[in-house]
């Protein structure tokens, strides 16, 4: 499905440690924290960072490094505060407690981000453990897959009116709105979860704009990872699955990043994403811009420390990235291990393939149990003795050996 482009803001949908609990009765309660409106990444790309490709103007959610902070996105390092609300509808009253629905996603999401960021993003969730009844029926809102800005704006205005002064929205970096799962069709029939950034959907009574909102519907097959995926958009990350090919959504990035198939076996973000979000230092990313051959040691992406990636740019808007993936951390269920090679383009829109994984074994698949046929790239990593080559661009990567800790030695050549 094609993404909608709107000047008011962006909408993104997927094919997609509790810090405090607020129990609301009839009174008024307040949760106030630091307001954040910074975006990843925060720096431009000076000559000293030639591999940090600059974001391409006019591209939806460009994979490049932004020169300016974008208030549409939340900060990606430090403390992030997520207000989490629950809603039901007159024609779909909640059948389970808000606490039970909350437990579907937390504390998994904060822990997932803590591992992915090596502790650099500290996600604090503040849930209001009750359902807010929307004033109109689910059916009357017109909530369908990829529903438009007007529907979302109407919902947020109604939500703000229903919540009133019972919740103080100030001081939060994002808002999660989790609907009762019996509202709408089951997630295995159609996925409705969506994230909105930028623009002004609604203004609450305390004057807060609801501009960074992840909406979650149904019992998604991804489980709690659907929320980690949607929140990834609020951090500025694009969709990596093939948005226009629902028969083969895995053909671009497979299951190798939560922004692709979030129900896949490997969900840790690509090293490129971790670098953009400030979870990796420049010293952890090798940069190859000059002709010649160089040897690199790659540490497993899933563990802290060490060199995590090698970037080989070609032109101003594209690069190959090489990283080592193992069955640990957020990738504990990984189907295969090895050296992953992928192409990044900063001038390709979200959902159109800004990242494309190179399949080292195109004639085979692996882990057929993983969500039917969506496993064509599960055995994509290169292993010792194998070689990636782009002869047209004069780029080669030889995988030399694996060490006892799961890292790999590679040789990168550039003509």
C-alpha positions in Angstrom: 0.0 0.0 0.0 1.3 3.4 -0.9 2.1 5.9 1.8 0.1 9.1 1.9 2.1 12.4 1.6 0.7 15.3 3.6 2.3 18.7 4.2 0.6 18.8 7.7 2.6 15.8 8.9 3.5 12.2 8.0 1.6 9.0 8.5 3.3 5.6 8.5 1.7 2.2 8.8 3.0 -1.4 8.9 2.2 -4.6 7.0 3.9 -3.3 11.6 10.4 -1.0 32.5 7.5 0.7 33.7 8.6 4.1 35.2 5.3 5.0 36.6 1.6 4.0 36.6 -1.3 6.5 36.8 -4.6 5.0 38.0 -7.4 7.4 37.2 -10.6 7.6 39.0 -12.7 10.7 39.1 -10.0 13.1 40.2 -7.2 14.9 38.4 -3.6 13.7 38.4 -0.5 15.2 36.9 2.7 13.7 35.4 5.2 16.3 34.2 8.6 15.8 32.8 11.1 17.4 30.5 9.8 18.3 27.1 11.8 17.0 24.2 11.5 17.9 20.5 14.8 16.8 19.0 15.3 14.4 16.1 17.8 11.8 15.1 20.3 12.4 13.9 21.4 15.7 15.2 24.5 16.7 13.2 25.3 17.6 9.6 27.8 15.6 7.5 31.1 17.6 7.4 34.1 16.5 5.5 35.3 14.6 8.6 32.3 12.2 8.3 32.2 11.3 4.7 30.3 8.1 5.3 27.5 9.8 7.2 25.5 10.5 4.1 23.4 13.6 4.2 19.6 13.3 4.2 18.1 13.9 0.8 15.7 16.8 0.6 12.2 15.8 -0.5 12.6 12.1 0.4 10.0 10.7 2.8 11.9 9.7 6.0 15.3 9.8 4.3 17.9 7.3 5.5 20.5 10.1 5.6 21.9 12.1 8.5 19.8 15.3 9.0 21.6 18.6 9.2 19.0 20.1 11.6 16.9 18.9 14.4 13.4 18.0 13.3 10.7 18.6 15.9 8.5 16.0 14.2 10.6 13.3 15.8 11.4 12.4 19.4 14.9 12.3 20.8 16.7 9.0 20.3 19.2 9.1 23.2 18.8 9.9 26.9 15.4 9.9 28.7 12.3 9.3 26.5 8.9 9.5 28.2 5.9 7.7 26.7 2.4 8.5 27.8 0.3 5.4 27.2 -3.5 5.6 27.0 -6.2 2.9 26.2 -9.4 3.4 24.3 -12.5 1.5 23.5 -15.7 2.3 21.5 -19.4 2.2 22.0 -19.7 -0.7 19.5 -16.5 -2.4 20.8 -16.3 -2.1 24.6 -13.2 -3.5 26.2 -13.4 -7.2 27.1 -10.2 -7.3 29.1 -8.6 -4.9 31.7 -6.3 -2.1 30.7 -3.7 -3.7 32.8 -3.9 -6.9 30.8 -3.6 -5.0 27.5 -0.7 -3.0 29.0 1.2 -6.2 29.8 1.1 -7.2 26.1 3.7 -4.5 25.4 5.5 -3.7 28.7 8.1 -4.1 30.0 9.2 -5.6 26.7 9.4 -2.4 24.7 11.7 -0.5 27.1 13.9 -3.5 27.4 14.1 -4.0 23.7 15.2 -0.4 23.2 17.7 -0.6 26.1 19.3 -3.6 24.3 19.2 -2.1 20.8 20.7 1.2 22.0 23.3 -0.3 24.4 21.6 1.7 27.1 21.7 5.0 25.3 17.9 5.3 25.1 16.1 5.0 28.3 12.4 4.5 27.5 10.0 5.3 30.4 6.4 4.4 30.0 3.6 6.2 32.0 0.4 4.3 31.5 -3.1 5.4 32.5 -4.6 2.1 33.4 -8.2 2.6 32.4 -10.1 2.7 29.1 -11.3 6.0 27.7 -14.5 5.5 25.8 -14.5 7.2 22.4 -17.7 9.2 21.7 -18.3 7.6 18.3 -18.4 4.0 17.2 -15.3 2.4 15.7 -17.2 1.9 12.4 -18.2 5.5 12.2 -14.6 6.8 12.3 -13.8 5.0 9.0 -10.6 3.3 10.4 -9.2 1.2 7.6 -5.7 0.2 6.6 -3.7 3.4 6.0 -6.6 5.6 7.0 -6.1 9.3 6.3 -5.1 12.4 8.3 -8.7 13.6 8.6 -9.7 10.4 10.4 -6.8 10.6 12.8 -7.4 14.3 13.5 -11.0 13.6 14.3 -10.0 10.7 16.7 -7.4 12.8 18.4 -9.8 15.7 18.9 -12.3 13.3 20.4 -9.7 11.7 22.6 -8.5 15.0 23.9 -12.1 16.0 24.7 -12.8 12.7 26.5 -9.6 12.8 28.5 -10.1 16.4 29.4 -8.2 17.5 32.4 -7.8 14.0 33.9 -4.4 13.7 32.3 -1.7 16.3 32.0 -0.1 15.7 28.6 2.8 18.1 29.1 6.4 16.8 29.3 6.0 13.6 27.2 8.0 12.8 24.1 5.4 10.6 22.5 1.9 9.2 23.1 0.9 5.5 22.6 -2.8 5.0 22.1 -3.7 1.3 22.4 -7.2 0.3 21.3 -9.1 -2.6 22.7 -8.2 -5.5 20.5 -11.9 -6.4 19.7 -12.2 -3.1 17.8 -12.1 -3.7 14.1 -10.9 -6.8 12.2 -8.3 -9.2 13.6 -4.7 -8.2 12.9 -4.2 -11.4 10.8 -6.8 -10.1 8.4 -5.6 -6.5 8.1 -3.1 -4.5 10.1 -4.4 -1.1 11.2 -1.5 0.1 13.5 -0.1 3.4 12.4 2.2 6.2 13.6 1.7 10.0 13.0 4.5 12.5 13.3 4.5 16.2 12.6 1.6 18.6 12.1 -1.1 19.2 14.7 -3.7 16.4 15.1 -5.3 18.0 18.1 -4.6 20.3 21.1 -5.4 19.0 24.6 -6.8 21.2 27.4 -3.4 21.8 28.8 -2.3 23.2 25.4 -0.2 20.2 24.2 -0.2 19.2 20.6 -0.7 15.5 19.9 2.0 15.4 17.2 3.8 12.1 17.9 1.3 9.4 18.3 1.5 5.6 17.8 -1.9 3.9 17.4 -2.1 0.2 18.1 -5.0 -2.1 17.1 -5.7 -5.8 17.5 -3.6 -8.6 18.7 -0.7 -8.3 16.2 1.3 -11.4 15.3 4.4 -9.4 16.1 3.3 -9.2 19.7 4.9 -6.3 21.6 7.3 -5.7 18.7 4.6 -3.9 16.8 4.8 -1.0 19.2 8.7 -1.0 19.1 8.3 -0.7 15.3 5.7 2.1 15.4 7.8 4.0 18.0 10.7 3.6 15.6 8.9 5.9 13.2 8.7 8.5 16.0 12.4 8.3 16.2 12.7 9.0 12.5 13.1 5.5 11.0 11.4 4.5 7.7 9.5 1.4 6.8 11.9 -1.2 5.2 9.4 -3.8 4.0 8.0 -3.6 0.4 5.0 -1.4 1.0 3.6 -2.0 -2.6 4.0 -5.8 -2.7 2.1 -7.5 0.0 2.8 -10.9 -1.5 6.6 -10.4 -0.9 7.0 -7.7 1.7 10.2 -9.5 2.7 12.0 -9.0 -0.6 13.9 -5.8 0.4 15.2 -6.2 3.9 13.8 -9.5 5.0 13.5 -10.0 8.8 16.8 -8.2 9.6 15.4 -5.0 11.2 12.3 -4.3 13.2 11.4 -1.6 10.7 11.1 -4.3 8.1 9.1 -7.4 9.2 8.7 -6.8 13.0 7.4 -10.3 13.5 10.6 -11.8 12.1 13.3 -13.8 13.7 15.9 -11.1 13.7 14.7 -7.7 15.0 17.7 -5.7 16.1 18.1 -2.5 14.1 20.7 -2.3 11.4 24.0 -0.8 12.4 23.2 2.1 10.0 20.1 2.9 12.0 22.0 2.6 15.3 24.6 5.1 14.0 21.9 7.5 12.8 20.1 7.4 16.1 23.3 8.1 18.1 23.6 4.6 19.5 27.0 4.1 17.9 30.0 6.4 18.0 31.8 7.3 14.8 34.8 5.3 16.0 32.6 2.2 15.9 32.0 2.6 12.2 34.7 2.0 9.6 34.7 4.3 6.6 36.2 3.3 3.2 36.4 6.1 0.7 39.8 5.6 -0.9 41.0 2.9 -3.3 42.8 -0.1 -1.8 42.3 -3.1 0.5 41.7 -2.9 4.3 41.2 -5.5 7.0 38.5 -4.9 9.6 37.4 -6.8 12.7 33.6 -6.7 13.2 32.1 -7.2 16.6 28.6 -8.7 16.9 26.0 -6.0 16.5 23.9 -7.3 19.3 26.5 -6.8 22.0 28.0 -3.5 23.3 31.5 -2.4 22.2 33.7 -2.9 19.3 33.5 -1.9 15.6 29.9 -2.6 14.5 30.0 -1.7 10.8 32.0 -0.8 7.8 30.5 1.7 5.3 31.6 2.0 1.7 29.9 4.9 0.0 29.5 5.2 -3.7 28.3 8.6 -4.8 26.6 11.1 -2.5 23.4 9.2 -1.8 24.3 5.5 -1.6 26.6 3.2 0.3 27.1 -0.5 1.2 27.2 -1.4 4.9 28.8 -4.5 6.3 28.0 -5.8 9.8 28.1 -9.0 11.9 24.9 -10.6 13.1 24.6 -13.4 15.7 21.8 -15.1 17.6 22.0 -12.9 20.8 20.2 -10.1 22.4 17.3 -8.8 20.2 18.4 -11.4 17.6 18.3 -14.3 20.0 15.9 -16.2 17.7 18.0 -15.5 14.6 17.8 -18.0 11.8 21.4 -17.7 10.7 24.6 -15.9 11.6 27.3 -14.2 9.6 28.3 -11.1 7.8 25.4 -9.1 6.5 25.8 -6.8 3.5 23.2 -4.2 2.5 22.8 -1.2 0.3 21.6 2.1 1.8 20.1 4.9 -0.4 19.2 8.3 1.1 17.0 9.3 -1.9 14.5 6.4 -1.7 11.2 6.9 0.2 10.0 4.9 3.1 8.5 1.6 2.0 10.2 1.8 -1.4 13.5 0.1 -0.4 15.8 2.7 1.2 17.7 -0.4 2.5 18.2 -3.5 0.4 19.8 -6.7 1.9 22.2 -8.5 -0.4 21.4 -12.2 -0.4 24.6 -14.3 -0.2 22.6 -17.5 -0.9 19.8 -16.5 -3.4 19.1 -20.1 -4.4 18.1 -21.2 -0.9 15.8 -20.2 2.0 16.0 -21.0 5.7 13.7 -21.4 8.6 10.5 -22.1 6.6 8.6 -22.1 9.9 9.1 -18.4 10.1 5.8 -16.9 8.9 5.2 -19.0 5.8 7.0 -17.9 2.7 8.4 -14.6 4.2 11.9 -16.0 4.8 13.7 -15.5 1.5 16.5 -13.5 3.2 16.8 -15.5 6.4 20.1 -17.0 5.1 21.4 -13.8 3.6 24.6 -13.4 5.7 27.9 -14.3 4.2 30.1 -16.9 5.9 33.9 -17.6 5.9 35.3 -18.0 2.4 32.4 -16.2 0.7 32.7 -12.9 -1.2 30.4 -10.0 -2.1 31.3 -8.0 -5.2 29.8 -5.1 -7.0 32.1 -5.1 -10.1 30.4 -2.0 -11.6 31.3 0.1 -8.6 34.6 -1.7 -7.9 33.6 -2.8 -4.4 34.4 -6.1 -2.8 34.0 -7.7 0.7 35.8 -11.0 1.5 34.7 -12.8 4.7 37.9 -14.3 6.1 37.2 -15.9 9.4 35.0 -15.9 12.5 36.5 -15.6 16.0 35.4 -17.3 19.2 33.3 -14.3 20.4 31.1 -14.3 17.2 33.0 -11.5 15.5 34.3 -11.6 11.9 37.4 -10.6 10.1 36.7 -9.1 6.6 38.7 -7.6 3.9 37.2 -4.6 2.0 38.5 -3.6 -1.4 37.6 -0.5 -3.3 39.0 0.5 -6.8 
